[in-house]
Amino acid sequence: MADQADEDVAIGNNRRVTLEKPEQTFVVDAFREGKPVPSGEYVAEVGFYKRRGAKDGNPEAAGVNDIEAEDRVRLAGLGMTRAQGTRQVELQRWVMGNVAANDPWDQARFEAKLGRAVKGPSTLSHLHDAYYFPEADMTFLVNRLRREVSIWRLGNVQT
């Protein structure tokens, strides 16, 4: 995403492509981990570096100097704003750094941090419930008897 500070959570996607002919078309999906990236302006960066394999591969590629280019691209209609996308990634980062298996389940505490949860069944076992947090796009599987987090997953999942 364009205009992000160095300390911001990166929003976007990247991909390496092996060039097999002088002109080649490729597509970088506007999805990350199966979800659309937020609407907004992005910087498309392309680089060719022969030290990353070209010098040992195609003889034509070995003679080409390194190339770098960038352009701005606007993506629209993908379902969330830049602010929502940034918030979602920040909430996911908080969970990854602060919630582990066997942590006590305190629904009020987690909802205060992650927004309202949607409770549903879990296919993990009859002793578990699934709590989906839409703002974070994460699901906690909670052991009802022990009142503790068994595991968390990205997305709206029941297992």
DSSP file with accessible surface (Angstrom, degrees, kcal/mol):
  #  RESIDUE AA STRUCTURE BP1 BP2  ACC     N-H-->O    O-->H-N    N-H-->O    O-->H-N    TCO  KAPPA ALPHA  PHI   PSI    X-CA   Y-CA   Z-CA
    1    1 A M    >         0   0   24      0, 0.0     3,-0.7     0, 0.0    41,-0.3   0.000 360.0 360.0 360.0 141.2    0.0    0.0    0.0
    2    2 A A  T 3   +     0   0    1     39,-3.1    39,-0.1     1,-0.2    40,-0.0  -0.250 360.0  17.8 -69.2 153.1    1.3    3.4   -0.9
    3    3 A D  T 3  S+     0   0  116      1,-0.2     2,-0.3    39,-0.0    -1,-0.2   0.752  79.1 153.2  61.7  32.7    2.6    6.0    1.7
    4    4 A Q    <   -     0   0   49     -3,-0.7    -1,-0.2     7,-0.1     2,-0.1  -0.711  43.3-122.3 -88.4 143.4    3.1    3.5    4.5
    5    5 A A    >   -     0   0   40     -2,-0.3     3,-1.6     1,-0.1    -1,-0.0  -0.431  27.6-107.4 -77.3 158.7    5.8    4.4    7.1
    6    6 A D  T 3  S+     0   0  166      1,-0.3    -1,-0.1    -2,-0.1     4,-0.1   0.831 120.7  49.9 -56.4 -33.7    8.6    2.0    7.7
    7    7 A E  T 3  S+     0   0  152      2,-0.1    -1,-0.3     3,-0.0     2,-0.1   0.540  89.6 106.4 -86.7  -4.3    7.1    1.0   11.1
    8    8 A D  S <  S-     0   0   70     -3,-1.6     2,-0.3     1,-0.1    -4,-0.1  -0.373  84.7 -99.4 -71.1 152.6    3.6    0.4    9.7
    9    9 A V        -     0   0   13      1,-0.1     2,-0.1    77,-0.1    -1,-0.1  -0.579  48.8-109.9 -68.1 127.3    2.3   -3.2    9.2
   10   10 A A        -     0   0   71     -2,-0.3     2,-0.5    -4,-0.1    -1,-0.1  -0.407  33.9-166.8 -65.6 132.6    2.8   -4.0    5.5
   11   11 A I        +     0   0    7    -10,-0.1     2,-0.3    -2,-0.1    -7,-0.1  -0.989  48.5  48.1-120.7 123.6   -0.4   -4.2    3.5
   12   12 A G  S    S-     0   0   14     -2,-0.5     2,-0.3    30,-0.1    18,-0.0  -0.989  74.5 -89.4 149.5-154.7   -0.2   -5.7    0.1
   13   13 A N        -     0   0   75     -2,-0.3     2,-0.3    19,-0.1    19,-0.1  -0.981  25.3-165.6-152.7 155.5    1.2   -8.7   -1.7
   14   14 A N        -     0   0  138     -2,-0.3     2,-0.3     2,-0.0    15,-0.1  -0.974   4.7-177.6-145.0 163.2    4.4   -9.7   -3.4
   15   15 A R        -     0   0  135     -2,-0.3     2,-0.4    13,-0.1    -2,-0.0  -0.974  21.5-133.5-160.5 140.9    5.5  -12.5   -5.7
   16   16 A R        -     0   0  193     -2,-0.3     2,-0.4     2,-0.0    -2,-0.0  -0.835  23.4-166.2 -97.3 139.0    8.7  -13.7   -7.4
   17   17 A V        -     0   0   42     -2,-0.4     2,-0.6     9,-0.0    -2,-0.0  -0.986  16.8-136.7-127.5 133.0    8.5  -14.6  -11.1
   18   18 A T        -     0   0  109     -2,-0.4     2,-0.4     2,-0.0    -2,-0.0  -0.799  23.7-136.8 -87.4 119.8   11.0  -16.5  -13.1
   19   19 A L        +     0   0   85     -2,-0.6    42,-0.1     1,-0.1     5,-0.0  -0.668  28.8 171.7 -79.8 129.8   11.5  -14.8  -16.4
   20   20 A E        +     0   0  152     -2,-0.4    -1,-0.1     1,-0.2     3,-0.0   0.413  64.3  25.1-118.1  -3.9   11.6  -17.3  -19.3
   21   21 A K  S    S-     0   0  132      1,-0.1    -1,-0.2     0, 0.0     3,-0.0  -0.968  88.2 -97.4-153.6 164.1   11.5  -15.0  -22.3
   22   22 A P  S    S+     0   0  117      0, 0.0     2,-0.5     0, 0.0    -1,-0.1   0.848 113.8  32.7 -58.3 -36.0   12.4  -11.3  -23.1
   23   23 A E  S    S+     0   0  172     -3,-0.0     2,-0.4     2,-0.0    -3,-0.0  -0.988  76.1 168.4-123.0 129.6    8.8  -10.1  -22.6
   24   24 A Q        -     0   0   58     -2,-0.5     2,-0.4    -5,-0.0    -5,-0.0  -1.000  23.5-147.5-144.4 138.6    6.6  -11.8  -20.1
   25   25 A T        +     0   0  136     -2,-0.4     2,-0.3     2,-0.0    -2,-0.0  -0.861  24.6 167.7-103.9 139.2    3.2  -11.1  -18.6
   26   26 A F        -     0   0   80     -2,-0.4     2,-0.4    -9,-0.0    -9,-0.0  -0.962  24.7-134.1-146.0 162.0    2.4  -12.1  -15.0
   27   27 A V        -     0   0  105     -2,-0.3     2,-0.6     2,-0.0    -2,-0.0  -0.969   3.6-158.6-122.1 132.7   -0.3  -11.4  -12.5
   28   28 A V        -     0   0   65     -2,-0.4   -13,-0.1   -15,-0.0   -15,-0.0  -0.964  32.6-123.9-106.8 117.5    0.1  -10.5   -8.8
   29   29 A D        -     0   0   98     -2,-0.6    -2,-0.0     1,-0.1     0, 0.0  -0.262   3.0-134.0 -62.7 144.8   -3.2  -11.3   -7.1
   30   30 A A  S    S+     0   0   29      7,-0.0     7,-2.4     2,-0.0     2,-0.3   0.000  81.9  90.4 -87.0  29.7   -5.0   -8.5   -5.1
   31   31 A F  E     -A   36   0A  80      5,-0.3     2,-0.4     3,-0.0    -2,-0.1  -0.924  58.0-161.9-123.8 149.7   -5.5  -11.0   -2.3
   32   32 A R  E >  S-A   35   0A  72      3,-3.2     3,-1.6    -2,-0.3   -19,-0.1  -0.989  81.7 -11.4-131.4 123.5   -3.4  -11.9    0.7
   33   33 A E  T 3  S-     0   0  140     -2,-0.4    -1,-0.1     1,-0.3     0, 0.0   0.891 131.4 -53.5  54.2  39.7   -4.0  -15.2    2.5
   34   34 A G  T 3  S+     0   0   68      1,-0.2    -1,-0.3    -3,-0.0    -3,-0.0   0.485 119.7 102.7  80.4   2.5   -7.2  -15.7    0.5
   35   35 A K  E <  S-A   32   0A  82     -3,-1.6    -3,-3.2     1,-0.0    -1,-0.2  -0.924  77.5-105.6-120.1 143.9   -8.6  -12.3    1.5
   36   36 A P  E     -A   31   0A  46      0, 0.0    -5,-0.3     0, 0.0     3,-0.1  -0.352  34.6-119.1 -65.8 142.2   -8.8   -9.1   -0.7
   37   37 A V        -     0   0    8     -7,-2.4    43,-0.3     1,-0.1     3,-0.1  -0.411  45.2 -83.9 -71.9 158.2   -6.4   -6.4    0.2
   38   38 A P        -     0   0    7      0, 0.0    43,-0.2     0, 0.0    -1,-0.1  -0.261  47.8 -98.1 -63.0 152.7   -8.0   -3.1    1.2
   39   39 A S  S    S+     0   0   30     41,-2.7     2,-0.3    -3,-0.1    43,-0.3  -0.370  77.6  85.0 -62.6 147.1   -9.1   -0.6   -1.4
   40   40 A G  E    S-B   75   0B   8     35,-2.8    35,-3.1    41,-0.1     2,-0.4  -0.947  79.3 -43.7 151.8-169.5   -6.6    2.2   -1.9
   41   41 A E  E     -B   74   0B  70     -2,-0.3   -39,-3.1    33,-0.2     2,-0.3  -0.798  51.2-173.3 -97.9 134.5   -3.5    3.2   -3.7
   42   42 A Y  E     -B   73   0B  21     31,-3.5    31,-2.9    -2,-0.4     2,-0.6  -0.863  23.9-126.4-123.7 156.9   -0.6    0.8   -4.0
   43   43 A V  E     -B   72   0B  40     -2,-0.3     2,-0.7    29,-0.2    29,-0.2  -0.931  19.5-153.2-104.2 119.0    3.0    1.0   -5.3
   44   44 A A  E     -B   71   0B  45     27,-3.5    27,-1.9    -2,-0.6     2,-0.4  -0.847  17.1-171.9 -92.1 117.0    3.8   -1.7   -7.9
   45   45 A E  E     -B   70   0B 145     -2,-0.7     2,-0.4    25,-0.2    25,-0.2  -0.941   6.9-174.7-114.3 134.6    7.5   -2.4   -7.8
   46   46 A V  E     +B   69   0B  84     23,-3.1    23,-2.6    -2,-0.4     2,-0.4  -0.991   5.6 176.5-128.8 133.9    9.3   -4.5  -10.3
   47   47 A G  E     -B   68   0B  38     -2,-0.4     2,-0.5    21,-0.2    21,-0.2  -0.997  17.6-162.0-138.9 142.3   12.9   -5.5  -10.1
   48   48 A F  E     +B   67   0B  39     19,-3.1    19,-2.1    -2,-0.4     2,-0.5  -0.993  15.0 176.6-120.9 121.2   15.3   -7.7  -12.1
   49   49 A Y    >   -     0   0   47     -2,-0.5     3,-2.0    17,-0.2     5,-0.5  -0.951  20.2-160.2-128.4 112.3   18.5   -8.7  -10.3
   50   50 A K  G > >S+     0   0   65     -2,-0.5     5,-2.0     1,-0.3     3,-0.9   0.808  89.1  70.6 -67.0 -20.9   20.8  -11.1  -12.2
   51   51 A R  G 3 5S+     0   0  142      1,-0.3    -1,-0.3     3,-0.2    11,-0.0   0.688  85.9  71.8 -66.9 -14.7   22.5  -12.1   -8.9
   52   52 A R  G < 5S-     0   0  140     -3,-2.0    -1,-0.3     1,-0.0    -2,-0.1  -0.087 134.8 -60.7 -92.9  34.4   19.2  -13.9   -8.0
   53   53 A G  T X 5S+     0   0   39     -3,-0.9     3,-0.8     4,-0.0     4,-0.5   0.100 112.8  99.8 121.3 -25.4   19.8  -16.7  -10.5
   54   54 A A  G > 5S+     0   0   17     -5,-0.5     3,-1.1    -4,-0.4     8,-0.3   0.867  78.4  61.0 -65.9 -34.0   20.0  -15.1  -13.9
   55   55 A K  G 3 <S+     0   0  123     -5,-2.0    -1,-0.2     1,-0.3    -4,-0.1   0.791 112.2  39.2 -65.8 -22.7   23.8  -15.1  -14.1
   56   56 A D  G <  S+     0   0  136     -3,-0.8    -1,-0.3    -6,-0.3    -2,-0.2   0.417 120.5  46.2-102.9   0.2   23.7  -18.9  -13.8
   57   57 A G  S <  S+     0   0   48     -3,-1.1    -3,-0.1    -4,-0.5     5,-0.1   0.333 103.9  18.8-109.4-122.7   20.7  -19.5  -16.0
   58   58 A N     >  -     0   0   69      1,-0.2     4,-1.6     2,-0.1     3,-0.3  -0.285  63.9-140.1 -56.1 125.8   19.7  -18.1  -19.4
   59   59 A P  H  > S+     0   0  112      0, 0.0     4,-0.7     0, 0.0    -1,-0.2   0.848 102.1  55.4 -61.3 -31.8   22.8  -16.7  -21.2
   60   60 A E  H >4 S+     0   0  139      1,-0.2     3,-0.7     2,-0.2     4,-0.3   0.909 107.2  49.7 -65.4 -40.8   20.7  -13.8  -22.5
   61   61 A A  H >4 S+     0   0   21     -3,-0.3     3,-1.6     1,-0.2    -1,-0.2   0.845  99.9  65.1 -67.5 -32.8   19.6  -12.8  -19.0
   62   62 A A  H 3< S+     0   0   32     -4,-1.6    -1,-0.2    -8,-0.3    -2,-0.2   0.796 100.4  52.1 -62.5 -25.6   23.2  -12.9  -17.7
   63   63 A G  T << S+     0   0   63     -4,-0.7     2,-0.3    -3,-0.7    -1,-0.3   0.505  89.0  97.9 -89.9  -2.1   24.1  -10.0  -19.9
   64   64 A V  S <  S-     0   0   58     -3,-1.6   -14,-0.2    -4,-0.3     3,-0.1  -0.685  71.9-127.9 -89.6 137.1   21.3   -7.7  -18.7
   65   65 A N        -     0   0  123     -2,-0.3    -2,-0.1     1,-0.1    -1,-0.1  -0.374  42.1 -79.3 -74.4 160.9   21.9   -5.1  -16.1
   66   66 A D        -     0   0   76     -2,-0.1     2,-0.4   -17,-0.1   -17,-0.2  -0.296  50.9-159.2 -59.2 143.9   19.8   -4.9  -12.9
   67   67 A I  E     +B   48   0B  93    -19,-2.1   -19,-3.1    -3,-0.1     2,-0.4  -0.991  13.5 179.8-130.8 136.4   16.5   -3.1  -13.6
   68   68 A E  E     +B   47   0B 140     -2,-0.4     2,-0.3   -21,-0.2   -21,-0.2  -0.998   8.9 161.6-135.3 140.4   14.1   -1.5  -11.1
   69   69 A A  E     -B   46   0B  62    -23,-2.6   -23,-3.1    -2,-0.4     2,-0.3  -0.984  10.2-174.3-151.1 155.3   10.8    0.3  -11.8
   70   70 A E  E     +B   45   0B 127     -2,-0.3     2,-0.3   -25,-0.2   -25,-0.2  -0.990   4.3 175.0-150.0 156.2    7.7    1.3   -9.9
   71   71 A D  E     -B   44   0B 118    -27,-1.9   -27,-3.5    -2,-0.3     2,-0.4  -0.973  32.8-107.6-153.6 158.0    4.3    2.8  -10.6
   72   72 A R  E     -B   43   0B 106     -2,-0.3     2,-0.4   -29,-0.2   -29,-0.2  -0.764  31.5-171.3 -94.1 141.2    1.2    3.6   -8.5
   73   73 A V  E     -B   42   0B  64    -31,-2.9   -31,-3.5    -2,-0.4     2,-0.5  -0.989  14.4-142.7-131.8 137.6   -1.9    1.5   -8.9
   74   74 A R  E     -B   41   0B 165     -2,-0.4     2,-0.5   -33,-0.2   -33,-0.2  -0.894  13.6-166.8-103.9 124.1   -5.4    2.2   -7.5
   75   75 A L  E     +B   40   0B  47    -35,-3.1   -35,-2.8    -2,-0.5     2,-0.3  -0.931  13.5 179.9-108.1 131.7   -7.4   -0.8   -6.3
   76   76 A A        +     0   0   75     -2,-0.5    -2,-0.0   -37,-0.2   -35,-0.0  -0.924  49.7  26.4-131.8 154.4  -11.1   -0.3   -5.6
   77   77 A G        +     0   0   74     -2,-0.3    -1,-0.1     1,-0.1     0, 0.0   0.738  67.6 131.1  74.8  26.6  -14.1   -2.3   -4.5
   78   78 A L  S    S-     0   0   40      2,-0.2    -1,-0.1    -3,-0.1     3,-0.0   0.318  77.1-102.6 -98.8   9.3  -12.3   -4.9   -2.5
   79   79 A G  S    S+     0   0   74      1,-0.1     2,-0.3   -41,-0.0   -42,-0.0   0.269  88.1  56.2 102.2 -15.6  -14.4   -4.7    0.6
   80   80 A M  S    S-     0   0   39    -43,-0.3   -41,-2.7     4,-0.0    -2,-0.2  -0.997  70.4-118.6-149.1 155.7  -12.5   -2.8    3.2
   81   81 A T     >  -     0   0   72     -2,-0.3     4,-2.7   -43,-0.2     5,-0.2  -0.371  35.5-104.7 -84.2 170.1  -10.8    0.6    3.7
   82   82 A R  H  > S+     0   0   81    -43,-0.3     4,-2.8     1,-0.2     5,-0.2   0.921 122.9  52.0 -59.2 -43.9   -7.1    1.1    4.3
   83   83 A A  H  > S+     0   0   73      1,-0.2     4,-2.6     2,-0.2    -1,-0.2   0.918 110.7  47.4 -62.0 -42.5   -7.9    2.0    8.0
   84   84 A Q  H  > S+     0   0  106      2,-0.2     4,-2.6     1,-0.2    -1,-0.2   0.916 113.0  48.8 -65.0 -43.0   -9.9   -1.3    8.4
   85   85 A G  H  X S+     0   0    3     -4,-2.7     4,-2.2     2,-0.2    -2,-0.2   0.917 112.5  47.8 -62.8 -41.9   -7.1   -3.3    6.8
   86   86 A T  H  X S+     0   0   29     -4,-2.8     4,-2.4    -5,-0.2    -2,-0.2   0.937 112.6  49.0 -64.3 -45.0   -4.5   -1.7    9.0
   87   87 A R  H  X S+     0   0  101     -4,-2.6     4,-2.7    -5,-0.2     5,-0.2   0.918 109.4  52.6 -61.1 -43.6   -6.6   -2.3   12.1
   88   88 A Q  H  X S+     0   0   30     -4,-2.6     4,-2.5     1,-0.2    -1,-0.2   0.944 110.8  46.3 -60.0 -45.4   -7.2   -5.9   11.2
   89   89 A V  H  X S+     0   0   15     -4,-2.2     4,-2.4     1,-0.2    -1,-0.2   0.907 112.2  51.3 -65.4 -38.9   -3.5   -6.6   10.8
   90   90 A E  H  X S+     0   0   97     -4,-2.4     4,-2.2     2,-0.2    -1,-0.2   0.919 110.8  48.2 -64.2 -41.6   -2.7   -4.8   14.0
   91   91 A L  H  X S+     0   0    3     -4,-2.7     4,-2.4     2,-0.2    -2,-0.2   0.916 111.4  50.2 -65.4 -41.9   -5.3   -6.8   15.9
   92   92 A Q  H  X S+     0   0   15     -4,-2.5     4,-2.6    -5,-0.2    -2,-0.2   0.921 109.8  51.0 -62.2 -40.6   -4.0  -10.1   14.4
   93   93 A R  H  X S+     0   0  145     -4,-2.4     4,-1.8     1,-0.2    -1,-0.2   0.908 108.5  52.5 -63.2 -40.1   -0.4   -9.1   15.4
   94   94 A W  H  X S+     0   0   52     -4,-2.2     4,-1.4     2,-0.2    -2,-0.2   0.940 110.5  47.3 -61.4 -46.1   -1.6   -8.4   19.0
   95   95 A V  H >X S+     0   0    0     -4,-2.4     4,-2.4     1,-0.2     3,-0.7   0.950 110.4  52.3 -60.2 -47.5   -3.2  -11.9   19.2
   96   96 A M  H 3< S+     0   0   95     -4,-2.6    -1,-0.2     1,-0.2    -2,-0.2   0.844 116.9  39.3 -59.7 -31.7   -0.1  -13.6   17.8
   97   97 A G  H 3< S+     0   0   61     -4,-1.8    -1,-0.2    -5,-0.2    -2,-0.2   0.618 127.7  29.3 -92.7 -11.7    2.0  -11.9   20.4
   98   98 A N  H << S+     0   0   82     -4,-1.4     2,-0.5    -3,-0.7    -2,-0.2   0.497 103.0  69.1-129.4  -7.0   -0.3  -12.1   23.4
   99   99 A V     <  +     0   0    7     -4,-2.4     2,-0.3    -5,-0.2    -1,-0.1  -0.976  52.3 166.6-125.2 127.9   -2.6  -15.2   23.2
  100  100 A A    >   -     0   0   53     -2,-0.5     3,-1.9     1,-0.1    49,-0.2  -0.864  45.7 -73.7-131.6 164.4   -1.4  -18.8   23.6
  101  101 A A  T 3  S+     0   0   56     -2,-0.3    49,-0.2     1,-0.3    50,-0.1  -0.278 117.6  23.6 -55.5 141.6   -2.9  -22.2   24.1
  102  102 A N  T 3  S+     0   0  101     47,-3.3    -1,-0.3     1,-0.3    48,-0.1   0.450  84.8 142.6  76.3   4.3   -4.2  -22.7   27.6
  103  103 A D    <   -     0   0   47     -3,-1.9    46,-2.9    46,-0.4    -1,-0.3  -0.493  63.9 -93.8 -67.1 146.6   -4.6  -19.0   28.3
  104  104 A P  B     -C  148   0C  95      0, 0.0     2,-0.7     0, 0.0    44,-0.3  -0.324  37.0-121.7 -61.3 141.6   -7.7  -18.2   30.4
  105  105 A W        +     0   0   10     42,-3.0     2,-0.4    41,-0.2    37,-0.0  -0.774  38.0 167.4 -88.7 114.9  -10.8  -17.4   28.4
  106  106 A D     >  -     0   0   77     -2,-0.7     4,-2.4     1,-0.1     3,-0.3  -0.837  12.6-172.7-127.2  91.4  -12.0  -13.9   29.4
  107  107 A Q  H  > S+     0   0   63     -2,-0.4     4,-2.9     1,-0.2     5,-0.3   0.891  83.8  53.1 -56.5 -42.4  -14.6  -13.0   26.7
  108  108 A A  H  > S+     0   0   70      1,-0.2     4,-2.0     2,-0.2    -1,-0.2   0.914 110.1  48.4 -61.7 -41.2  -15.0   -9.4   28.1
  109  109 A R  H  > S+     0   0  110     -3,-0.3     4,-1.4     2,-0.2    -1,-0.2   0.941 114.2  45.1 -64.2 -46.9  -11.2   -8.8   27.9
  110  110 A F  H  X S+     0   0    0     -4,-2.4     4,-3.4     1,-0.2     5,-0.3   0.899 113.0  50.3 -68.3 -37.1  -10.9  -10.1   24.4
  111  111 A E  H  X S+     0   0   38     -4,-2.9     4,-2.0    -5,-0.2    -1,-0.2   0.859 105.4  57.5 -69.0 -32.5  -13.9   -8.2   23.2
  112  112 A A  H  < S+     0   0   91     -4,-2.0    -1,-0.2    -5,-0.3    -2,-0.2   0.868 119.2  31.5 -63.1 -34.2  -12.6   -5.0   24.7
  113  113 A K  H  < S+     0   0   89     -4,-1.4    -2,-0.2    -5,-0.1    -1,-0.2   0.864 133.1  27.6 -88.8 -40.8   -9.5   -5.5   22.6
  114  114 A L  H  < S-     0   0    0     -4,-3.4    22,-0.4     1,-0.3    21,-0.3   0.443 105.9-110.9-108.5  -3.6  -10.8   -7.2   19.4
  115  115 A G     <  -     0   0   12     -4,-2.0    -1,-0.3    -5,-0.3    -2,-0.1  -0.218  62.6 -24.8  92.2 172.3  -14.4   -6.1   19.1
  116  116 A R        -     0   0  188     -4,-0.1    19,-0.3     1,-0.1     2,-0.3  -0.298  65.1-139.5 -62.7 136.4  -17.6   -8.1   19.6
  117  117 A A        -     0   0   11     16,-0.2     2,-0.6    17,-0.1    16,-0.2  -0.665   2.0-138.6 -95.1 151.9  -17.3  -11.9   19.0
  118  118 A V  E     -D  132   0C  87     14,-2.9    14,-2.9    -2,-0.3     2,-0.3  -0.957  21.9-143.8-109.3 117.7  -19.7  -14.1   17.3
  119  119 A K  E     +D  131   0C 124     -2,-0.6    12,-0.2    12,-0.2    10,-0.0  -0.650  30.9 155.1 -86.6 137.0  -20.1  -17.4   19.1
  120  120 A G  E     -D  130   0C  22     10,-3.1    10,-2.9    -2,-0.3     2,-0.1  -0.908  43.9 -74.7-147.8 176.2  -20.7  -20.6   17.1
  121  121 A P  E     -D  129   0C  89      0, 0.0     2,-0.4     0, 0.0     8,-0.2  -0.349  38.5-141.9 -74.4 157.3  -20.2  -24.3   17.3
  122  122 A S        -     0   0   15      6,-0.8     3,-0.3     3,-0.3     6,-0.2  -0.968  10.9-156.6-118.7 137.8  -16.8  -26.0   17.0
  123  123 A T  S    S+     0   0   93     35,-1.8    36,-0.2    -2,-0.4     3,-0.1   0.447  82.0  88.1 -88.0   0.1  -16.1  -29.2   15.2
  124  124 A L  S    S-     0   0   85     34,-0.9     2,-0.3     1,-0.3    -1,-0.2   0.939 110.9 -42.6 -61.4 -47.9  -12.9  -29.7   17.3
  125  125 A S    >   -     0   0   41     -3,-0.3     3,-1.6     3,-0.1    -1,-0.3  -0.953  54.7 -97.6-169.7 167.6  -15.0  -31.4   19.9
  126  126 A H  T 3  S+     0   0  151     -2,-0.3    -3,-0.0     1,-0.3    -2,-0.0   0.610 119.1  63.2 -70.5  -7.6  -18.3  -31.1   21.8
  127  127 A L  T 3  S+     0   0   50     17,-0.1    17,-3.3    16,-0.0    18,-0.5   0.408  94.3  77.8 -93.6  -0.2  -16.4  -29.4   24.6
  128  128 A H  E <   - E   0 143C  19     -3,-1.6    -6,-0.8    15,-0.2     2,-0.3  -0.842  56.2-162.6-115.9 150.9  -15.4  -26.4   22.5
  129  129 A D  E     -DE 121 142C  15     13,-2.1    13,-3.0    -2,-0.3     2,-0.5  -0.929  19.0-132.6-120.6 152.2  -17.0  -23.3   21.2
  130  130 A A  E     -DE 120 141C   5    -10,-2.9   -10,-3.1    -2,-0.3     2,-0.6  -0.906  15.6-166.3-105.6 130.0  -15.8  -21.1   18.4
  131  131 A Y  E     -DE 119 140C   8      9,-2.7     9,-2.7    -2,-0.5     2,-0.5  -0.957   7.4-161.3-117.5 112.0  -15.6  -17.3   18.9
  132  132 A Y  E     -DE 118 139C  40    -14,-2.9   -14,-2.9    -2,-0.6     7,-0.2  -0.814   5.9-160.1 -97.5 129.4  -15.1  -15.4   15.7
  133  133 A F  E >>> - E   0 138C   0      5,-3.3     4,-1.5    -2,-0.5     5,-1.4  -0.892   3.5-168.1-107.4  98.1  -13.9  -11.8   15.9
  134  134 A P  T 345S+     0   0   60      0, 0.0    -1,-0.2     0, 0.0   -19,-0.1   0.854  83.4  57.5 -58.1 -38.9  -14.8  -10.1   12.6
  135  135 A E  T 345S+     0   0   93    -21,-0.3   -44,-0.2   -19,-0.3   -20,-0.1   0.861 120.2  30.4 -61.7 -34.9  -12.7   -6.9   13.2
  136  136 A A  T <45S-     0   0    0     -3,-0.6    -1,-0.2   -22,-0.4    19,-0.2   0.566 101.5-133.9 -95.0 -12.1   -9.6   -9.1   13.6
  137  137 A D  T  <5 +     0   0    8     -4,-1.5    18,-3.6     1,-0.2     2,-0.3   0.948  63.9 126.0  50.7  54.0  -10.8  -11.8   11.2
  138  138 A M  E   < -EF 133 154C   0     -5,-1.4    -5,-3.3    16,-0.3     2,-0.4  -0.983  50.3-147.2-139.4 150.6   -9.7  -14.5   13.8
  139  139 A T  E     -EF 132 153C   0     14,-2.8    14,-2.7    -2,-0.3     2,-0.5  -0.968   5.4-156.5-120.4 133.3  -11.4  -17.4   15.5
  140  140 A F  E     -EF 131 152C   0     -9,-2.7    -9,-2.7    -2,-0.4     2,-0.6  -0.931   8.9-149.1-104.1 131.1  -10.6  -18.6   19.0
  141  141 A L  E     -EF 130 151C   1     10,-3.1     9,-3.3    -2,-0.5    10,-1.4  -0.901  22.2-163.7 -99.0 121.2  -11.5  -22.2   19.9
  142  142 A V  E     -EF 129 149C   1    -13,-3.0   -13,-2.1    -2,-0.6     2,-0.6  -0.918  20.6-132.3-118.3 129.2  -12.4  -22.3   23.6
  143  143 A N  E  >> -EF 128 148C  16      5,-2.7     4,-1.4    -2,-0.5     5,-1.2  -0.692  17.1-157.0 -77.0 116.7  -12.6  -25.3   25.9
  144  144 A R  T  45S+     0   0  105    -17,-3.3    -1,-0.2    -2,-0.6   -16,-0.1   0.861  87.8  47.5 -65.3 -38.9  -15.9  -24.8   27.7
  145  145 A L  T  45S+     0   0  131    -18,-0.5    -1,-0.2     1,-0.2   -17,-0.1   0.922 121.2  34.3 -71.7 -44.4  -14.9  -27.0   30.7
  146  146 A R  T  45S-     0   0  169      2,-0.1    -1,-0.2   -42,-0.0    -2,-0.2   0.581  97.8-136.6 -85.2 -14.0  -11.5  -25.4   31.4
  147  147 A R  T  <5 +     0   0  125     -4,-1.4   -42,-3.0     1,-0.2     2,-0.3   0.932  62.4 121.0  54.5  51.1  -12.6  -21.9   30.3
  148  148 A E  E   <S-CF 104 143C  35     -5,-1.2    -5,-2.7   -44,-0.3     2,-0.4  -0.975  72.1 -98.1-142.8 157.0   -9.4  -21.5   28.3
  149  149 A V  E     - F   0 142C   0    -46,-2.9   -47,-3.3    -2,-0.3   -46,-0.4  -0.591  29.7-176.2 -72.8 124.9   -8.2  -20.8   24.8
  150  150 A S  E     -     0   0C  32     -9,-3.3     2,-0.3     1,-0.4    -8,-0.2   0.854  66.0 -30.5 -86.3 -41.8   -7.3  -24.1   23.0
  151  151 A I  E     - F   0 141C  55    -10,-1.4   -10,-3.1   -50,-0.1    -1,-0.4  -0.976  52.9-138.2-167.1 158.2   -6.1  -22.5   19.8
  152  152 A W  E     - F   0 140C  62     -2,-0.3     2,-0.3   -12,-0.2   -12,-0.2  -0.934  18.3-169.1-124.4 154.5   -6.7  -19.4   17.6
  153  153 A R  E     - F   0 139C 117    -14,-2.7   -14,-2.8    -2,-0.3     2,-0.2  -0.986  27.7-108.2-139.4 149.6   -6.9  -19.3   13.8
  154  154 A L  E    S+ F   0 138C  63     -2,-0.3   -16,-0.3   -16,-0.2   -17,-0.1  -0.573  86.0  15.6 -71.6 140.3   -6.9  -16.7   11.1
  155  155 A G  S    S-     0   0    8    -18,-3.6     2,-1.0    -2,-0.2    -2,-0.2  -0.236 109.1 -50.3  90.5-179.3  -10.3  -16.4    9.5
  156  156 A N  S    S+     0   0  104    -18,-0.1     2,-0.3   -24,-0.1    -1,-0.1  -0.797  77.6 152.1 -97.2  93.6  -13.8  -17.6   10.4
  157  157 A V        -     0   0   45     -2,-1.0    -4,-0.1    -4,-0.2    -2,-0.0  -0.856  40.8-160.4-125.2 158.6  -13.2  -21.3   11.2
  158  158 A Q              0   0   91     -2,-0.3   -35,-1.8   -36,-0.1   -34,-0.9   0.424 360.0 360.0-116.7  -3.9  -14.8  -23.8   13.4
  159  159 A T              0   0   85    -37,-0.2    -2,-0.1   -36,-0.2   -18,-0.0  -0.755 360.0 360.0-114.5 360.0  -12.0  -26.4   13.6
